[in-house]
């Protein structure tokens, strides 16, 4: 289904995505995206900006994997959230669009795709894409695999490179306590985006969660340090 910017597709079936991404490298991330936009959108933009600067070509595909409602609700039940609160959670579509629209607006030359998965992790989705011979270039996550005792990043074996970005404020991701811990320092590159300088001549994001690179759409300016 196409929604929002013309370069954005959501709820794409696997077979259609394999076709859309044919011949292009895929750069992926995944998550619940349950926090407020002001918390997660800058990190989404900064992570993919680093990937665009250092690992992606102009016609590559940006993939955002999103826990479906079934997956999200099951995870929250595992955390003992009451059913009344679960019923009030944002829908999968709302959570996906919250991050995918800004990403598509910032990267109008890229195909941006949001895909849902019903399992606890995107492992089955990434395995299926690998089996379909899609070119899985990079996988990145915030706050996972940044230390030997941190929650692991699922799916690293399917990608040519995996990147981990440390937390801005020491907070723990919503699903970290449901994910096994494993030392992945030998297969994951840790990049601190509050210190790593980009092509724009500054780090990618500050510790207050504001991006430090130029944004390409008026609606994204509230996520920049210029307006902090």
Secondary structure as UniProt FT lines:
FT   TURN            6..7
FT   STRAND          8..10
FT   HELIX           14..20
FT   TURN            21..23
FT   STRAND          25..31
FT   HELIX           37..54
FT   TURN            58..59
FT   STRAND          61..67
FT   HELIX           69..78
FT   TURN            79..80
FT   HELIX           83..86
FT   TURN            87..88
FT   HELIX           92..106
FT   TURN            108..109
FT   STRAND          111..117
FT   HELIX           123..131
FT   TURN            132..133
FT   STRAND          135..142
FT   TURN            148..149
FT   TURN            154..155
FT   HELIX           156..158
FT   STRAND          161..165
FT   TURN            174..175
FT   HELIX           176..178
FT   TURN            185..187
FT   STRAND          189..190
FT   TURN            193..195
FT   TURN            199..200
FT   TURN            207..208
FT   HELIX           218..223
FT   HELIX           225..227
//
